[in-house]
Amino acid sequence: MSRVETYMSQNQYDDLQEEIAARDKLINNVVDMLDELRLPHSTCDDCWYSCPKSEDGCCNDDVGTECNCGADEHNSIIDKLINQAREVVK
């Protein structure tokens, strides 16, 4: 007999396991939704105004190579939220 079974009935244990599974499923769904909120780097028809990290890059060498469209900052917040949610499921 496990330690948990000593303090609760099998039905209570089974109910608890179902609640944990439902919670984990909900958290995994939230992680999937958060993942869909990621932003791509901004690309403009005139590459002079595109983010340097966009697929096509930026034609203005003076802006450097770092993100200037906010996608990195936004996606960093998404990553933090996903990591926190995954900690709950562990």
N, C-alpha and C positions, 0 to 999 in steps of 0.2 A: 504494500500500500504506500502510495507516494505521500509526501508531506501535505500536498494540497488536498488530497482526498481525506486526510485526517480532519480537516476543518470545514469541508463542504461535501454535499452529496454529489453523486455522479451527475445528476440532472443539473445542479448548479454549475458544476465544472463544465459540462457540455454547453450550457447556455453562455458561460463566460468565453469559452473557445469560439463560439459562433459570433459573439460580440467583437472579439478581437479580430476575427477574420473579416467581418463587415467593416470594421474601422480601417484595417489594412487596405481593403479594396477601395474604400473611399479616399484614403490618402494617396493611393496609386493613381486613382482617377484625377485627383487634384494635381499631382505631379505631371500627368499627361497634359492637362489643360494649361498648366504653367509653361510647359515646354513649347506649346503652340503659341505662346505670347512673345517668344523671342523675335527680335527685330533684325532684319538684314541691314547691312550698311547702305546708306543712301547713294543712289546712282542717278545722275541727271543726264539728259540728252547731251548737254554741253559738259564734257568730262572735267572742265575747269572747276566746276562746282560740286563734283562727286566727292564722297568720303574717300580718303586715301586707302581705306581698308575694303572698299567695295570691290566686287569682282573685276571691274574694268579699271580700277584705280582712279587716280586723280591726275589731270594733266598739269596742274599747278604744283611744281616741285617745291615751291616756297612754303606749302602748308605742312610739309613733313610726312611722316608715315603713320602717325597715330590717328585714331578715330576722332573725327570732328562732327559727327552727326548724332551722337548720343547713344548709338546702338550698344557699344561696349559697356557703358554705365548701366543702361537698362538691362542688358543681358546678365550683367554681374548681379544685379538685384534678384533676377529670376533664378540664377544659380544658387544664391544664398537661400532663397525660399525653398527650392527643391532639396537642397542639402538638409535643411532643418526638417522638412517633411519626411525625408528618408530616415533621419535619426529616430523618429517616432516609430517607424515600422520595424526597425532592427530588433 
